[in-house]
Amino acid sequence: MKSLNLREKDTYILTKIIEHYLKTGKAVSSGLVAQNIDVKISSATIRNIMAKLEKCGYLYQPHTSAGRIPTDKGLRFYVNRLFDDALPNKQLIDIETADFDQGRGDFISLLNQVSMTLSEYSDNLGFVISPRISKINFRYVRLVKISEERVLIIQVSTNNLVLNEVVETKNYFTQNELDRASRFISENFAGKNLTIVRDYLLKEMPKYKARFENILQKTNDLLKSYFGQEEKGDHIILRGTSKLLSKSDFFDMEGLRSLFDSFEEKSKLAKLLSDFISLDRVKVLIGEELKIPDVNDCSLILSHYGDNRQVLGSLGIIGPKRIPYKTIIPLVDYIAQKLSHTISFHH
């Protein structure tokens, strides 16, 4: 149904209905609205407003004798109005983030802690999508032979965060060759990233052939293998799946099962969530906006994090549509800013 313009009174009633529904999960009657408003509006006027809101698609009546509950459109209207207000000052958010520094130097430990913090303080599922190593500027790189077909890339970023990835390789390396390649990369490309290293080697390989024989060619093949590995999917860290299970009354069980099937295929879930990354400080997706098959009972609140030069990844929470948006939105915003600050000023 085409939306009609909402007056201030309509918006006030809609907000009251949504906030009561978010707390209780129950349909809201006109009588209940009348008991819980701070201004004088007659019961007849409230009924007329609720009928108008239903006609506009903001509310619907699950049963003939029941009150109304908000549609996804109604929740979207409510959330958009929250963004019209400034996000709360971080001093209003009671979070102990000192733990962000406990994994000092170990980037994945830091992201695990962030995901856990999001879950614990939201009482929902927290997630962090880790950045691709190839995009992060490094201070130095070390290549370590693990087996005949596997090499460990250890990278220390310009912010002194340690990242590592195991790469499959078809080339045979001695550790001495990997040490020479590590020194070449670290001495010539400090402050840059592996994407730049790869592009340079592709272009300038011939000039180093006499000095390095085929070491740099094999190293570039190794980097190509790693890039291919990266393209298969981002790494996602999930914490708090049990919290969703404890909210079974918030979900259709088939939908919840589909959601957990998505969690099993983490690379697909990471790709899905990565597609939602935007430059908005916080993005909220409600119900069908998530475009997850058979999952219409969830909301996703996410933001991005990075250093002072680039966006590195995203983080946020997944929970039921009946989530306390007023507290979750500033929570996600604050954690994203805190993580970005930690990354940018890590020493």
C-alpha positions in Angstrom: 0.0 0.0 0.0 1.3 3.4 -0.9 2.6 5.4 2.1 0.6 8.4 3.3 2.4 11.3 5.0 2.6 10.6 8.8 1.8 13.5 11.1 3.7 14.0 14.4 0.8 12.3 16.3 1.0 9.3 13.9 4.7 8.9 14.4 4.3 9.2 18.2 1.7 6.4 18.3 3.8 4.2 15.9 6.9 4.7 18.1 5.0 3.7 21.3 3.6 0.6 19.6 7.0 -0.5 18.3 8.8 0.1 21.6 6.1 -1.9 23.5 6.4 -4.7 20.9 10.2 -4.8 21.1 9.9 -5.3 24.9 7.1 -7.8 25.0 6.8 -9.4 21.6 3.0 -9.1 21.9 0.4 -7.4 19.7 -0.5 -4.0 21.0 -4.1 -2.9 21.3 -5.5 0.7 21.1 -6.4 0.4 24.8 -2.9 -0.5 25.8 -1.6 2.5 23.8 -4.0 4.8 25.6 -2.7 3.6 28.9 0.9 4.2 28.0 1.1 7.6 26.3 2.1 10.9 27.9 -0.3 13.1 25.9 -4.1 13.3 25.8 -5.4 11.4 22.7 -8.8 9.9 22.7 -9.3 6.1 22.2 -11.2 6.8 19.0 -8.3 8.9 17.6 -5.8 6.2 18.5 -7.9 3.5 16.7 -8.1 5.7 13.6 -4.3 6.3 13.7 -3.6 2.6 14.1 -6.0 1.9 11.1 -4.1 4.4 9.1 -0.7 3.0 10.0 -1.9 -0.5 9.0 -3.2 0.9 5.7 0.2 2.5 5.1 2.0 -0.8 5.8 3.7 0.1 9.1 1.5 -2.3 11.2 -0.4 -5.5 10.7 -3.0 -7.4 12.6 -1.9 -11.1 13.1 -5.4 -12.2 14.2 -8.8 -10.6 13.8 -9.3 -10.1 17.5 -5.6 -9.2 18.2 -3.9 -5.8 18.4 -1.2 -4.8 15.9 2.5 -5.5 15.5 5.0 -3.7 13.4 6.0 -4.8 9.9 9.5 -4.7 8.6 8.5 -1.3 7.1 7.4 -0.1 10.5 10.7 -1.2 12.1 12.6 0.4 9.3 10.8 3.7 9.9 11.6 3.5 13.6 15.3 2.7 13.1 15.6 5.6 10.6 14.2 8.0 13.1 16.8 6.8 15.7 19.5 7.8 13.2 18.0 11.2 12.9 19.2 11.8 16.5 22.9 12.0 17.2 24.4 8.7 18.2 24.9 8.6 22.0 28.1 9.8 23.5 30.5 7.0 24.3 30.5 8.0 28.0 26.9 6.8 28.1 27.9 3.3 27.0 29.0 1.2 30.0 31.6 -1.1 28.4 34.9 -2.2 29.8 37.2 -2.2 26.7 40.5 -2.6 28.4 40.5 -6.2 27.3 41.0 -5.0 23.7 44.6 -4.5 24.6 45.1 -7.9 26.2 45.8 -9.5 22.9 48.5 -6.9 22.2 50.4 -7.8 19.0 48.1 -10.8 18.1 45.5 -9.4 15.7 43.3 -12.5 15.6 43.1 -12.6 19.4 42.1 -9.0 19.4 39.3 -9.7 16.9 38.1 -12.7 19.0 37.9 -10.4 22.0 35.9 -7.8 20.0 33.5 -10.5 18.7 33.0 -11.8 22.3 32.4 -8.2 23.6 29.8 -7.6 21.0 28.0 -10.8 22.0 28.2 -10.3 25.7 27.0 -6.7 25.8 24.2 -7.2 23.2 23.1 -10.7 24.4 23.1 -11.7 20.8 25.5 -13.2 18.2 28.6 -11.0 17.6 30.7 -11.2 14.5 33.9 -9.7 13.1 35.2 -10.2 9.6 38.9 -10.1 9.6 40.8 -8.1 7.0 42.7 -9.6 4.1 46.5 -9.6 4.9 47.2 -8.5 1.3 45.5 -5.2 2.0 47.4 -4.3 5.3 50.6 -2.3 5.2 53.4 -4.1 6.9 56.5 -3.3 8.8 58.1 -6.6 7.9 57.3 -10.1 6.6 58.6 -13.5 7.5 58.1 -16.6 5.5 58.4 -19.9 7.3 58.5 -23.4 5.8 56.0 -25.7 7.6 56.1 -28.7 5.2 57.0 -29.4 1.6 53.7 -27.9 0.5 52.9 -25.3 3.1 54.4 -21.9 4.0 53.4 -19.7 6.9 53.3 -16.0 6.1 53.9 -13.9 9.3 53.2 -10.2 8.8 53.8 -7.4 11.3 51.8 -4.4 10.4 52.9 -0.8 10.6 50.9 -0.6 13.8 52.7 -3.6 15.2 49.8 -6.1 14.9 50.8 -9.6 14.0 48.9 -11.5 11.3 49.6 -14.9 9.9 48.3 -17.2 7.2 49.2 -20.7 6.0 49.5 -21.0 2.2 49.5 -24.1 0.1 52.3 -24.1 -2.5 53.3 -26.4 -5.4 56.9 -25.1 -5.4 59.7 -26.5 -3.3 61.4 -24.0 -1.0 64.3 -24.3 1.4 64.1 -22.2 4.5 67.2 -20.3 3.3 65.3 -19.3 0.1 62.3 -18.2 2.2 64.6 -16.1 4.4 66.1 -14.4 1.4 62.7 -13.7 0.0 61.6 -12.3 3.4 64.5 -10.0 3.6 63.9 -8.7 0.0 60.3 -8.0 0.7 60.9 -6.3 4.1 63.8 -4.2 3.0 62.2 -3.0 -0.2 58.5 -2.7 0.6 58.2 -1.8 4.3 55.2 0.5 4.7 53.4 -1.1 1.7 51.2 -4.2 1.3 51.5 -7.6 -0.4 49.4 -6.5 -3.3 52.0 -3.9 -4.2 54.8 -6.5 -3.8 53.0 -8.9 -6.2 52.4 -6.2 -8.8 56.0 -5.1 -8.6 57.4 -8.6 -9.0 55.2 -9.3 -12.0 56.6 -6.2 -13.7 60.2 -6.1 -12.5 61.1 -9.8 -12.1 63.7 -10.0 -15.0 66.1 -7.4 -13.4 66.5 -9.6 -10.3 66.9 -13.0 -12.1 70.7 -13.1 -11.9 70.8 -12.2 -8.2 68.0 -14.3 -6.9 67.8 -17.0 -9.6 64.2 -18.3 -9.4 63.6 -17.5 -5.7 61.5 -14.4 -6.5 59.6 -16.2 -9.2 58.6 -18.9 -6.7 57.8 -16.3 -4.1 55.5 -14.5 -6.6 53.8 -17.9 -7.3 53.4 -18.3 -3.6 51.7 -14.8 -3.3 49.5 -15.7 -6.2 48.4 -18.9 -4.4 47.7 -16.8 -1.3 45.6 -14.3 -3.3 43.6 -17.2 -4.8 43.1 -18.5 -1.2 41.9 -15.0 -0.1 39.4 -14.8 -3.0 37.6 -17.9 -1.8 36.2 -16.1 1.2 36.9 -13.8 4.1 37.4 -15.1 7.6 34.6 -14.6 10.0 34.8 -14.8 13.8 31.4 -15.7 15.4 30.7 -15.6 19.1 27.4 -16.2 21.0 25.5 -18.7 18.8 24.1 -20.2 22.1 22.5 -16.8 22.8 20.4 -17.1 19.7 19.4 -20.6 20.6 18.1 -19.3 24.0 15.8 -16.9 22.1 13.8 -19.6 20.3 10.6 -17.8 21.1 11.8 -14.8 19.0 12.3 -16.9 15.8 10.5 -19.3 13.5 12.5 -22.5 14.2 12.8 -23.3 10.5 14.3 -19.8 9.9 16.6 -20.3 12.9 17.8 -23.6 11.4 18.5 -21.9 8.1 20.5 -19.2 9.8 22.6 -21.8 11.6 23.1 -23.6 8.3 24.6 -20.3 7.0 26.9 -20.2 10.1 28.2 -23.7 9.1 29.3 -22.3 5.7 31.3 -19.4 7.2 33.0 -18.4 3.9 29.5 -17.8 2.4 28.3 -16.0 5.4 31.4 -13.8 5.4 30.9 -13.0 1.7 27.2 -12.1 2.4 28.1 -9.8 5.3 31.0 -8.2 3.4 28.6 -7.3 0.6 26.8 -5.1 3.2 29.9 -3.0 4.1 29.3 0.6 3.5 30.8 3.9 4.6 27.8 4.5 6.9 28.9 4.6 10.5 26.3 2.0 11.3 24.1 0.0 8.9 20.9 -1.8 10.0 19.2 -4.5 7.9 15.8 -5.8 9.0 14.1 -9.1 8.0 13.9 -9.5 4.3 16.5 -6.8 3.7 19.2 -9.4 4.7 18.4 -11.5 1.7 19.2 -14.7 3.6 17.0 -17.5 2.2 14.2 -18.5 4.6 15.4 -16.1 7.3 13.0 -13.3 7.9 13.0 -13.0 11.7 16.5 -11.5 12.1 18.1 -8.0 12.1 21.7 -7.2 11.4 23.5 -4.2 12.8 27.0 -3.7 11.5 29.7 -1.1 11.1 33.2 -1.1 9.6 36.7 -0.7 11.2 40.1 0.2 10.0 43.2 2.2 10.5 43.4 5.9 9.6 44.0 5.1 5.9 41.6 2.4 5.0 38.6 0.2 5.8 39.8 -3.2 6.9 36.7 -5.2 7.8 33.3 -5.2 9.3 31.7 -6.1 12.7 28.4 -6.2 14.3 25.6 -8.3 15.8 22.9 -10.7 14.4 19.8 -11.0 16.5 16.0 -11.2 16.3 14.0 -8.3 14.8 12.8 -7.6 18.3 16.2 -6.3 19.3 16.7 -3.2 21.4 17.8 -0.9 18.6 18.3 2.1 20.9 21.1 0.4 22.7 22.5 -2.0 20.1 23.1 0.7 17.4 25.4 2.9 19.6 27.0 -0.3 21.0 28.1 -1.4 17.5 29.2 2.2 16.6 31.3 2.5 19.8 33.0 -0.9 19.4 33.9 -0.2 15.8 35.4 3.2 16.8 37.3 1.6 19.7 38.7 -1.1 17.5 39.7 1.4 14.8 41.4 3.5 17.4 43.2 0.5 18.9 44.5 -0.6 15.4 45.5 3.0 14.4 47.5 3.7 17.6 48.8 0.2 18.5 52.5 0.4 19.5 
